[in-house]
Amino acid sequence: MKRVIHALTGCTAVGKTALALQWAEANDAEIVSCDSLLFYRGMNLGTAKPTPAELARVPHHLIDICAVDEPMDIARFVVEARRAVEAIFARGRAVLVAGGSGFYLKAFLAPVADDVAVLPELRERVQATWRKEGLETLLVELRALNPDGLGALDVQNPRRVTRALERCLVSGKTLEELRVAFAAQTSAFADYDVKLCELVREPADLAARLELRVQQMLRAGLIEEVRALLDQGLRGNPSAALAIGYRETIDFLDGKLPETELAAAIARNTRGLVKKQRTWFKMQLPEHRRVAAESATVHALFA
């Protein structure tokens, strides 16, 4: 009989943290984060990272495991997550995966990474080209390696483009050849059953929570947090520097965005993220339980 991994997801600001803590406490569980920004030390306010008091209530994993200038990728996540899950079960405790980053959540449900290993030297070369010459230079090189086209690659997304180029350079294969090989793989967690619950809220309710969250982040010192992270190399990590809340604050600090427009810009872009999250959950996740967050109880999540 397969062991069960419970997974709680939902859009930004839907209320995952509070319910995850309650469920974990009620079920003797530890929490494995699948939020793509909670990996980074110092990115606290802009990510709504659980507070020290919340982290002390329940053991958490895959939070604060990287410096802000240290790239994190899905292959490393799968290895770290698998290690955490096995250790938790070895302690006789339950596992709760929590977070709203769909790609990382999908790692528990389907194949998301292949065996193409990218050397740090190559990754740094590609990153340096992106920083100095821009995305179009990388796309020129990538198209040369893929004469039949780039398929469905999001060519506006620096992270996707850099990863695609790295993998083509290392493997000597086209993106289509890599896609075919990838499709033949199985999930890294195929030996577990995954029970998935998505928290949902009415759009107006969620929008109000988003506005409040932005105001709270700014009052708590988001600008100061970003200023300190820039000193630690934030700009060198596009995944972190382009995150909502951080990219707008960087624009403000660079003089590209008036402070009077900062909160509105973060809120607007967060609403756009929520729209993308809803679409992703609908299109990419298998059939799963959906629970209204405003009336959710611990017992209702995975009933």
PATI-407602 format. One record per residue: residue in one letter; x, y, z of N, C-alpha, C in turn. Coordinates in pm, whole numbers, plus 50000, padded with zeros to 5 digits. Each point is the difference from the previous one (the first is absolute). Example, Ala and Ser with C-alpha at 12.3 -4.5 7.8 and 13.67 -1.06 7.14 Angstrom:
R residuo n.east n.north  n.up ca.east ca.north ca.up c.east c.north  c.up
R       A  51319   49431 50780   49911    50119 50000  50090   50120 50000
R       S  49965   50105 49928   50082    50119 50006  49923   50109 50073
% end
This chain:
R residuo n.east n.north  n.up ca.east ca.north ca.up c.east c.north  c.up
R       M  50084   49880 50000   49916    50120 50000  50088   50125 50000
R       K  49971   50091 49908   50081    50120 49988  49975   50095 50116
R       R  50106   50068 50042   49985    50106 50099  49939   50123 49932
R       V  49938   50086 50079   49925    50113 49946  50070   50131 50029
R       I  50017   50079 49897   50045    50138 50013  49877   50089 49984
R       H  49973   50084 50098   49892    50097 49989  50058   50131 49947
R       A  49928   50064 49909   50049    50123 49937  49890   50106 50001
R       L  50035   50117 50051   49906    50111 50010  50050   50115 49913
R       T  49919   50043 49905   50041    50107 49911  49888   50103 49986
R       G  50025   50099 49916   49903    50107 49978  50072   50127 49961
R       C  49924   50097 49955   50059    50125 49951  50067   50078 50113
R       T  50083   50093 49960   50063    50092 50095  49895   50067 50087
R       A  50026   50003 50131   49916    50069 50100  49867   49931 50027
R       V  49985   49876 49957   49872    49932 50022  49985   49954 50145
R       G  50113   49984 50072   49993    49958 50140  50063   49865 50028
R       K  50097   49960 49918   50061    49868 50014  50079   49984 50129
R       T  50074   50104 50040   50092    49985 50113  49926   49963 50128
R       A  49894   50071 50031   49928    49976 50125  49941   49859 50004
R       L  49937   49959 49891   49938    49868 49997  50104   49888 49997
R       A  50110   50025 49932   50107    49899 49997  50053   49975 50141
R       L  50022   50106 50076   50047    49985 50137  49900   49924 50086
R       Q  49873   50036 49985   49897    49933 50079  49991   49851 49966
R       W  50005   49969 49870   49989    49860 49960  50123   49922 50048
R       A  50117   50060 49987   50123    49932 50041  49998   49971 50150
R       E  49956   50097 50079   49994    49980 50145  49899   49892 50036
R       A  49889   49995 49928   49895    49903 50031  50035   49859 49955
R       N  50094   49988 49906   50030    49869 49941  50145   49957 50019
R       D  50070   50062 50095   50139    49964 50028  50083   50000 49872
R       A  49991   50109 49926   50065    50009 49870  50112   50103 50000
R       E  50086   49988 49901   50099    50102 49969  49969   50056 49862
R       I  50038   50124 49976   49962    50070 49878  50120   50009 49905
R       V  49977   49962 49875   50098    50016 49894  49950   50112 49909
R       S  50075   50108 49991   49957    50114 49919  50023   49973 49851
R       C  49901   50039 49919   50020    49998 49854  49975   50140 49945
R       D  50042   50100 50076   49995    50139 49957  50137   50038 49944
R       S  50002   50047 49876   50127    50021 49931  50084   50114 50053
R       L  49944   50084 50089   50077    50113 50054  50038   49981 50146
R       L  49937   49905 50068   50033    49978 50140  50135   49931 50016
R       F  50058   49953 49889   50134    49941 50006  50103   50102 50048
R       Y  49978   50129 49971   50106    50100 50012  50002   50070 50136
R       R  50115   49996 50065   50018    50068 50127  49991   50152 49978
R       G  49928   50066 50088   49987    50145 49993  49881   50048 49921
R       M  49942   49915 49915   49879    50037 49927  49880   49962 50087
R       N  49969   50087 50093   49900    49969 50102  49869   50074 49979
R       L  50007   50131 49995   49878    50081 49994  49930   49988 49865
R       G  50077   50009 49893   49940    49996 49867  49944   49865 49962
R       T  50037   49896 50072   49951    49865 49973  49892   49957 50099
R       A  49975   50084 50101   49910    49962 50110  50045   49867 50061
R       K  50131   49987 50018   50057    49880 50060  49943   49982 50141
R       P  49975   49876 50042   49956    49979 50139  50095   50069 50097
R       T  49945   50056 50105   50080    50072 50099  50082   49901 50083
R       P  50102   50048 50072   50075    49910 50088  49909   49926 50098
R       A  49898   50067 50050   49907    49934 50093  49924   49888 49930
R       E  49958   50023 49876   49928    49896 49925  50092   49885 49965
R       L  50122   50031 49962   50095    49894 49968  50033   49915 50122
R       A  49992   50060 50119   50031    49926 50123  49887   49905 50039
R       R  49880   50024 49950   49886    49915 50038  50009   49860 49939
R       V  50050   49993 49877   50006    49874 49925  50132   49996 49925
R       P  50069   49887 49996   50122    49992 49918  49970   50027 49853
R       H  50080   50087 49938   49985    50034 49859  50126   49958 49924
R       H  49982   49969 49873   50111    49960 49915  49998   50079 49871
R       L  50121   50022 49942   50020    50073 49875  49964   50148 50011
R       I  50019   50055 50117   49989    50144 50022  50138   50049 50046
R       D  50045   50113 49943   50129    50060 50035  50117   49905 49974
R       I  49998   49933 49886   50109    49907 49969  50101   50058 49901
R       C  49971   50119 49945   50089    50060 49899  50031   50144 50036
R       A  50120   50044 49966   50029    50143 49999  49924   50063 49884
R       V  49976   50130 50009   49916    50066 49900  50066   50004 49863
R       D  50132   49985 49994   50069    50000 49870  50031   49858 49953
R       E  49940   49901 50063   50024    49859 49968  49879   49944 49926
R       P  50013   49972 49871   49885    49950 49925  49948   49868 50055
R       M  49869   49982 49993   49935    49875 50040  49927   49947 49878
R       D  50009   49871 49976   49928    49946 49885  49919   49878 50041
R       I  49916   49954 49907   49906    49893 50032  50071   49869 50028
R       A  50111   49975 49933   50073    49875 50023  50050   49993 50144
R       R  50057   50109 50048   50046    50002 50139  49881   49989 50095
R       F  49890   50067 49966   49882    49993 50085  49952   49857 50016
R       V  49994   49925 49891   49951    49862 50007  50088   49918 50094
R       V  50131   50016 49989   50092    49926 50087  49979   50038 50146
R       E  49993   50132 50027   49983    50047 50138  49864   49960 50056
R       A  49896   50009 49918   49865    49965 50046  49990   49850 50029
R       R  50058   49920 49913   49997    49855 50021  50072   49964 50130
R       R  50114   50063 50023   50075    49974 50122  49919   50040 50124
R       A  49933   50115 49993   49920    50047 50113  49883   49907 50027
R       V  49930   49961 49894   49883    49912 50016  50041   49867 50063
R       E  50107   49941 49952   50043    49871 50054  50041   50012 50146
R       A  50066   50110 50036   50041    50020 50139  49881   50019 50092
R       I  49900   50072 49953   49880    50022 50082  49928   49869 50026
R       F  49981   49920 49896   49934    49871 50019  50083   49909 50090
R       A  50132   50009 49990   50088    49918 50085  49982   50035 50146
R       R  49960   50125 50028   49974    50042 50138  49859   49962 50045
R       G  49924   49938 49912   49865    49958 50036  49897   50111 49996
R       R  50029   50106 49927   49910    50114 49994  49937   50010 49861
R       A  49894   50080 49990   49932    50022 49872  50069   50113 49924
R       V  49976   50003 49869   50059    50101 49911  49890   50088 49943
R       L  50019   50131 50014   49912    50097 49936  50083   50089 49910
R       V  49978   49991 49871   50062    50092 49904  49910   50123 49989
R       A  50059   50119 50008   49919    50122 49997  50068   50106 49915
R       G  49921   50066 49916   50054    50108 49919  49920   50021 49874
R       G  50021   50115 49937   49922    50034 49882  50079   50003 49871
R       S  50125   49956 50002   50081    49999 49877  49971   49871 49923
R       G  49921   50013 49896   49948    49884 49932  50105   49904 49947
R       F  50107   50053 49942   50102    49914 49941  50066   49913 50106
R       Y  50026   50057 50117   50063    49923 50107  49900   49902 50061
R       L  49874   50041 50011   49897    49908 50047  49987   49881 49905
R       K  50009   50026 49871   49984    49893 49901  50106   49892 50016
R       A  50112   50034 50062   50106    49900 50019  49950   49879 50079
R       F  49896   50020 50081   49946    49890 50080  49898   49917 49922
R       L  49965   50048 49880   49891    49938 49925  50041   49944 49865
R       A  50109   50051 49945   50040    49962 49864  50148   50029 49981
R       P  50062   49947 49896   50140    50033 49973  50017   50149 49972
R       V  50104   50059 50056   50026    50143 49976  50146   50027 49970
R       A  50086   49904 50019   50143    50022 49979  50061   49878 49933
R       D  50100   50024 49916   50069    49889 49936  50141   49987 50058
R       D  50082   49918 49936   50133    49974 50055  50108   50085 49934
R       V  49961   50112 49940   50097    50090 49939  50063   50084 50111
R       A  50127   49977 50028   50071    50070 50106  50078   50117 49942
R       V  49972   50120 50049   50065    50121 49949  50112   50040 50095
R       L  50121   50009 49949   50114    50040 50083  49988   50147 50041
R       P  50044   50033 50121   49991    50140 50045  50069   50098 49906
R       E  50110   49957 49939   50072    50090 49911  49916   50039 49878
R       L  49930   49902 49945   49913    50030 49885  49884   50088 50043
R       R  49940   49968 50113   49888    50081 50049  50042   50145 50020
R       E  50118   50019 50055   50049    50136 50022  50026   50070 49867
R       R  50051   49928 49902   50024    50060 49869  49869   50048 49937
R       V  49898   49917 50007   49870    50037 49944  49940   50118 50076
R       Q  50010   49996 50133   49947    50110 50081  50074   50130 49970
R       A  50131   49992 49984   50078    50121 49971  49961   50058 49864
R       T  49977   49914 49902   49956    50049 49869  49865   50068 50010
R       W  49910   49940 50076   49866    50060 50019  50011   50138 50064
R       R  50085   50011 50103   50012    50127 50070  50063   50108 49912
R       K  50100   49961 49920   50075    50099 49923  49936   50032 49865
R       E  49943   49899 49934   49954    50017 49862  49850   49986 49983
R       G  49932   49953 50103   49855    49993 49994  49947   49867 49949
R       L  49869   49987 50007   49933    49874 49968  50011   49965 49852
R       E  49997   50100 49912   49999    49972 49858  50128   49928 49955
R       T  50113   50033 50062   50125    49932 49966  49991   49851 50032
R       L  49939   49967 50115   49981    49859 50036  49906   49931 49901
R       L  49897   50072 49957   49904    49940 49907  50064   49974 49864
R       V  50088   50086 49956   50072    49977 49874  50078   49869 50009
R       E  50073   49982 50110   50079    49877 50017  49909   49878 50010
R       L  49889   50014 50073   49908    49888 50019  49934   49961 49868
R       R  49962   50098 49920   49937    49969 49870  50098   49931 49906
R       A  50127   50036 50010   50101    49935 49917  50012   49852 50034
R       L  49977   49964 50125   50006    49862 50044  49869   49925 49974
R       N  49895   50075 49965   49868    49943 49977  49943   50050 49867
R       P  50057   49954 49889   49958    50052 49869  49853   49975 49968
R       D  49938   49902 50066   49858    49971 49975  49907   50080 50090
R       G  50056   50091 50081   49917    50086 50083  50011   49967 50148
R       L  49943   50090 50081   50008    49988 50146  49873   49946 50063
R       G  49907   49954 49918   49879    49940 50054  49920   50098 50084
R       A  49958   49956 50117   49916    50082 50087  50080   50079 50103
R       L  50130   50009 49983   50083    50073 50096  49955   50145 50014
R       D  49987   50047 50124   49965    50139 50027  50126   50084 49979
R       V  50012   50061 49884   50123    50072 49965  50010   50135 50070
R       Q  49898   50040 50076   50006    50123 50078  50047   49975 50143
R       N  50015   49873 50036   50034    49963 50137  50151   49969 50009
R       P  50079   50088 50062   50145    49977 50005  50039   49867 50063
R       R  49929   49959 50103   50034    49873 50066  49979   49883 49905
R       R  49888   49999 49929   49972    49890 49908  50101   49998 49885
R       V  50034   50117 49949   50094    50008 49888  50139   49955 50043
R       T  50047   50048 50115   50135    49961 50044  50008   49851 50029
R       R  49896   49945 50062   50002    49856 50029  49997   49919 49871
R       A  49921   50044 49904   49993    49928 49872  50134   50001 49930
R       L  50066   50115 49998   50130    50009 49935  50103   49913 50070
R       E  50002   50004 50133   50094    49918 50075  49984   49852 49966
R       R  49876   49955 49996   49973    49857 49978  50035   49958 49858
R       C  49975   50087 49904   50039    49969 49862  50152   49994 49986
R       L  50069   50093 50061   50146    50003 49991  50062   49876 50066
R       V  49949   49961 50115   50057    49886 50073  49970   49868 49928
R       S  49877   49983 49956   49957    49871 49945  50034   49982 49854
R       G  50015   50111 49926   50018    49990 49856  49872   49965 49927
R       K  49887   50008 50072   49869    49966 49942  49916   50126 49980
R       T  49902   49989 49912   49905    50110 49983  49896   49995 50111
R       L  49923   50106 50013   49894    50003 50100  49896   49891 49973
R       E  49972   49972 49874   49905    49895 49967  50053   49863 50040
R       E  50126   49975 49975   50060    49872 50040  50000   49986 50153
R       L  50029   50108 50069   49995    49997 50146  49857   49976 50049
R       R  49903   50060 49931   49860    49983 50040  49956   49855 49986
R       V  50037   49936 49891   49962    49861 49978  50061   49909 50107
R       A  50127   50023 50031   50066    49920 50103  49936   50022 50136
R       F  49964   50125 50027   49939    50034 50128  49865   49932 50017
R       A  49922   49993 49891   49866    49943 50006  50001   49853 50038
R       A  50112   49934 49982   50010    49858 50032  50030   49975 50148
R       Q  50023   50106 50076   50037    49983 50141  49877   49979 50089
R       T  50026   49958 50124   49894    49990 50101  50026   50102 50110
R       S  49898   50028 50080   50013    50097 50109  50099   49953 50105
R       A  50071   50095 50059   50093    49968 50108  49929   49950 50124
R       F  49868   50023 50007   49921    49957 50117  49894   49899 49960
R       A  50028   49921 49895   49903    49903 49952  49970   49891 50102
R       D  50091   49981 50095   49980    49897 50103  49919   50051 50119
R       Y  49945   50121 49989   49912    50056 50102  49865   50031 49939
R       D  49896   50000 50085   49871    50056 49961  49999   50146 50044
R       V  49951   50088 49916   49993    50142 50033  49855   50043 50006
R       K  49959   50047 50116   49866    50057 50016  50013   50151 49993
R       L  49930   50060 49904   50018    50141 49970  49873   50079 50030
R       C  50019   50112 50071   49889    50090 50031  50039   50142 49958
R       E  49909   50066 49929   50021    50139 49959  49904   50090 50079
R       L  50056   50099 50070   49918    50100 50067  49958   50105 49898
R       V  49873   50040 50005   49950    50100 49906  49923   50108 50076
R       R  49994   50118 49941   49921    50112 50052  49930   50070 49886
R       E  49892   50070 50033   49934    50082 49901  50095   50112 49956
R       P  49996   50038 49871   50094    50100 49949  50004   50130 50080
R       A  49884   50051 50040   49998    50127 50074  50068   49985 50136
R       D  49976   49889 50065   50060    49974 50131  50152   49989 49986
R       L  50046   49927 49900   50143    49983 49980  50066   50132 49964
R       A  49933   50080 49917   50056    50130 49961  50020   50090 50121
R       A  49904   49998 50092   50011    50081 50122  50116   49952 50086
R       R  50019   49869 50009   50111    49945 50077  50134   50037 49937
R       L  50005   50002 49867   50123    50038 49932  50037   50145 50028
R       E  49902   50089 49994   50025    50141 50028  50053   50018 50141
R       L  49939   49932 50095   50043    50009 50140  50141   49946 50016
R       R  50030   49888 49934   50133    49942 50012  50107   50096 49949
R       V  49975   50065 49888   50097    50094 49944  50027   50114 50098
R       Q  49893   50056 50057   50018    50108 50097  50079   49954 50121
R       Q  49973   49879 50048   50071    49947 50116  50148   49979 49969
R       M  50030   49951 49879   50140    49978 49961  50078   50131 50000
R       L  49940   50102 49944   50069    50129 49991  50017   50063 50138
R       R  49898   49990 50083   50012    50056 50136  50105   49925 50081
R       A  50014   49870 49974   50094    49919 50077  50145   50020 49957
R       G  50021   50066 49883   50137    50031 49960  50047   49932 49873
R       L  49909   49978 49904   50039    49933 49877  50111   50074 49926
R       I  49992   50133 49997   50103    50077 49928  50137   49977 50062
R       E  50006   50001 50131   50128    49976 50069  50048   49857 49976
R       E  49907   49906 49997   50038    49861 49974  50063   49987 49861
R       V  49939   50061 49901   50052    49989 49863  50134   50071 49988
R       R  50013   50114 50065   50128    50071 49996  50113   49912 50056
R       A  49973   49931 50110   50102    49911 50058  50029   49881 49909
R       L  49896   49947 49934   50019    49885 49911  50080   50038 49876
R       L  49983   50123 49953   50081    50046 49887  50148   49998 50035
R       D  50032   50036 50123   50139    49996 50045  50053   49857 50007
R       Q  49908   49902 50009   50039    49860 50008  50001   49930 49864
R       G  49972   50076 49894   50007    49942 49866  49868   49961 49938
R       L  49890   50060 50045   49867    49964 49949  49991   50011 49848
R       R  50060   50103 49942   49987    50021 49855  50058   49883 49920
R       G  50094   49929 50057   50063    49890 49928  49916   49875 49992
R       N  49884   49999 50064   49911    49883 49999  49867   50042 49941
R       P  49979   49982 49870   49877    50049 49938  49873   49942 50061
R       S  50004   49875 50045   49880    49940 50059  49954   50078 50123
R       A  50095   50051 50076   49968    50077 50119  49976   50147 49968
R       A  50086   50058 49918   49993    50143 49972  49874   50038 49924
R       L  49946   49907 49921   49881    50029 49921  49871   49960 50070
R       A  50010   49952 50124   49882    49962 50075  49916   50122 50032
R       I  49869   49982 49998   49909    50110 50029  50024   50049 50143
R       G  50001   50130 50015   50033    50063 50127  50144   50045 50002
R       Y  50087   49917 49942   50142    50032 49996  50035   50080 49875
R       R  49947   49960 49885   50034    50073 49878  49945   50142 50002
R       E  49881   50019 50057   49943    50135 50008  50080   50086 50097
R       T  50042   49940 50111   50077    50075 50099  50138   50035 49944
R       I  50059   49909 49923   50126    50030 49933  49982   50118 49904
R       D  49889   49999 49926   49972    50113 49909  49990   50131 50078
R       F  49936   49996 50116   49991    50120 50083  50139   50045 50045
R       L  50080   49907 50048   50134    50035 50048  50090   50048 49886
R       D  49972   49955 49879   50077    50044 49883  49947   50131 49942
R       G  49895   50054 50060   49944    50125 49951  49908   49985 49880
R       K  49957   49877 49971   49914    49976 49885  49851   50002 50036
R       L  49969   49998 50129   49861    49994 50044  49983   50089 50122
R       P  49907   50096 49996   49979    50087 50117  49950   49919 50119
R       E  50039   50042 50120   49957    49928 50119  49849   50001 50013
R       T  49936   50106 49952   49854    50008 50008  49930   49895 49915
R       E  50072   49941 49904   49941    49900 49912  50044   49858 50035
R       L  50087   49987 50101   50058    49869 50031  49895   49899 50044
R       A  49918   50036 50096   49900    49905 50052  49905   49957 49890
R       A  49955   50095 49919   49906    49968 49893  50063   49906 49897
R       A  50128   50022 49970   50068    49914 49903  50013   49857 50053
R       I  50035   49986 50127   50012    49865 50058  49864   49931 50001
R       A  49896   50073 50042   49866    49941 50006  49952   49958 49861
R       R  50023   50087 49901   49956    49969 49864  50070   49875 49946
R       N  50129   49993 50020   50074    49884 49950  49967   49873 50078
R       T  49967   50015 50127   49960    49882 50078  49866   49948 49951
R       R  49909   50090 49966   49872    49955 49943  50023   49924 49870
R       G  50095   50048 49919   50034    49927 49878  50055   49863 50029
R       L  50083   49989 50105   50054    49870 50040  49888   49906 50042
R       V  49906   50050 50077   49888    49917 50046  49921   49946 49882
R       K  49979   50084 49901   49929    49954 49881  50074   49886 49933
R       K  50133   50012 49989   50080    49894 49941  49997   49874 50086
R       Q  50004   50018 50133   49995    49884 50089  49869   49923 49983
R       R  49889   50074 49995   49870    49934 49984  49997   49918 49871
R       T  50050   50058 49892   50001    49930 49872  50090   49877 50007
R       W  50117   50017 50064   50093    49887 50010  49939   49887 50080
R       F  49941   50031 50114   49940    49895 50083  49891   49927 49922
R       K  49923   50075 49924   49890    49941 49923  50050   49909 49890
R       M  50107   50042 49933   50046    49928 49880  50104   49892 50030
R       Q  50079   50019 50104   50116    49914 50022  49984   49896 50111
R       L  49915   50027 50096   49987    49907 50112  49897   49892 49969
R       P  50021   49881 50049   49898    49896 49983  49876   50035 50082
R       E  49896   49924 49983   49877    50025 50076  50032   49996 50150
R       H  49951   50100 50073   50036    50010 50140  49888   50068 50079
R       R  50014   49995 50131   49901    50061 50090  50020   50151 50004
R       R  49891   50075 49993   50005    50145 50012  49913   50040 50119
R       V  50056   50082 50089   49934    50037 50125  49997   50151 50013
R       A  49884   50056 50034   49988    50144 50021  50078   50040 50125
R       A  50096   50087 49985   50090    50034 50109  49929   50066 50117
R       E  49899   50082 49971   49934    50074 50107  49925   49909 50097
R       S  49965   49879 49956   49927    49909 50089  50077   49870 50022
R       A  50124   49994 49957   50078    49876 50010  50036   49968 50143
R       T  49995   49872 50030   50047    49949 50129  50108   49894 49974
R       V  50075   49970 50102   50105    49901 49987  49943   49867 49949
R       H  49885   49962 50049   49943    49870 49965  49944   49996 49858
R       A  49973   50119 49944   49940    50005 49866  50102   49993 49888
R       L  50126   50027 50030   50099    50015 49894  50019   49874 49917
R       F  50012   49886 50064   50028    49876 49926  49896   49893 50029
R       A  49879   50042 50032   49894    49905 50033  49964   49913 49878
% end
